[in-house]
């Protein structure tokens, strides 16, 4: 292990994460690990530490695509390699390849030398990260922020084990099988369901709130930073022991017996949680077998199945897009309870020290004596094991040696951000009603930002994007060719062909002749909700419908890859209930707890929205905003509240911000104030009923039928 790599066994806590990584090291066919958790919890450090424990890889000498000498890839661009040439291989450490969030598609899948391909007909291929990760680890930090074009390529490779590059008639294929490890902070946005399902296991991590554990975290990190070589040498014996245990589990894995009883348990659990497809059953079976091998057994037990389900099913169960992944453990125990009579007799545990150091003398420290106390990983502690009082089925499997007992899971506190308030200072308490639940969400009509943008890929407004239908050609920007427009390139190169003469090269293409395709697709926008939470909309039934409408719009934003924010106004001011983020889940959580009551400072809400959008424009100029104001149009408090609201709306309209007003006014007598607000903002006004996509479709069908009858 390199002295610059933090030792895996020195990381404390995060039992589920370490176990999930080790199980994939034992059985790579499990399909990788997704680690969800807050920032600063040693996610990246732990993954890098695991790579140092993986066995060496034997490759064909000189092959850039890491072909196995015993079974080389027949499509390898550096091939063909003779099969079974074991003596021609060379050993190297397993690689951990990091995929940056902002990487280009060419960097991921590889790129072709377009000039040589067109002029000489040569497949000059430069391997990408998928080739480098073959037979190793592909690590994606902040995987939830990965662009759709990279996700699509990653999905193809993860599903088929092959990376394909198709460019203007030139085709290259090579093997790409890797252990996929991703980390993400759920507060920054959720992951596409298609990619989420490709991760075999998912685990949650959180930093400890225990003082002693955090002290040990800092102590170990400082010791490592001061002298990495000495710190690594101190932990080398335990690293070697863990490496040997991984190798032993790998060797034992083919002999693990996954009997009919275990398969019935797995099938019952997957069916009980209504997971889609059969991938969950297969991954749970492979994980159960790896758990048995890790424990040194050849029979899979109910405890193995239970632990495997906790790792493989949370992200696959049917859930609302805003529900955090999780599994009802009581329901899991209830399903497994029907199979207690079929429990096989477990094999005896292998000889040797207890992995966690839990012998009669208790936890051991570095010198074999009692441990000094709790510790932590390099960047933070981890989630402790579940309480042993949960019952016999709650037994967790051991994880690598560590020198402390993790403490109990601390209580989590939810932070909230607030913006400025009209008039300055802290707003006084105002009467409010308890938060009401949102009505059932529904599919909403699509609102777009006018014009043609150039923001991040998404599914809302028209934009110039890297993917979509080709609308023209242009010279490459900044000298980098994104997507070749072959016809335009040949047309630009046509004047040079006379100079080559007869018998010359097939096609003379200069760099100035290259043209890239201009493509039009759709972008994601910043959707900022301004929600009236005042007493004018405090009727519980009405607020339930309003929350259901906002939740539906949030779901639409989630599906269209938007960034979202939320401003609420009530009492004497406005609050930024949710700063702009990609986490629609966070928006739904804030909406659920939204209190109501008090006056209606509409102007304050609009001015606060203007400030939020001004700051966001400086941070991300290419992402265009869409303002969604949910109100009945009433305004109270202060002098001339309606006039002040109209001036604030004019300020937003003058800034060129696209707006939509959702009119929530109800009752037999309507003032039409939301319509006046919409005219001041320069955007459409829709009612709650008009918001439903099915109502819009029905209206379109009615108009078409009427036109057809008139034409007849």
Secondary structure, DSSP 8 states (H G I E B T S, - for coil): --TTS--GGG--S-HHHHHHHHHHHH-GGG--EEEEE-SSSSHHHHHHHHHTTS--EEEETT-TT--BTTB--TT-TT----TT-GGGEEEE---EEE--TT--HHHHH-EE-HHHHHHT----EE--HHHHTTTSEEEEETGGG--HHHHHHHHHHHHHSEEEEEETTEEEEEE---EEEEEE-GGG----HHHHHHSSEEEEE-----HHHHHHHHHHHHHHHH-HHHHHHHHHHHHHHHHHHHHHHHHHHTT-B--HHHHHHHHHHHHHTT-SSSHHHHHHHHHHHHHHHHTT-SB--HHHHHHHHHHHSTTTS---TTS-----HHHHHHHHHTTGGG--------SS--TT--BTTBSB-TTSSB--S----SS--------GGG-GGG-----S--SS-----------------TTSS-------B----------B-----SS-B--SEEEEEEEEESSSEEEEEE--GGG--SSB-HHHHHHHHGGGHHHH-TTS-S----GGG--EEEEEEEE--EEEEEEE-SGGG--HHHHHHHHHHHHHHHHHHHHTT-EEEEEEEETTEEEEEEEEES-HHHHHHHHHT--B-S---HHHHHHHHHHHHHHHHHH-TTS-EEEEEEE-S---SSSSHHHHHHHHHHHHHHTT-EEEEEE---SSS---HHHHHHHHHTSEEEETTTTBHHHHHHHHHHHHHHHHHHH-
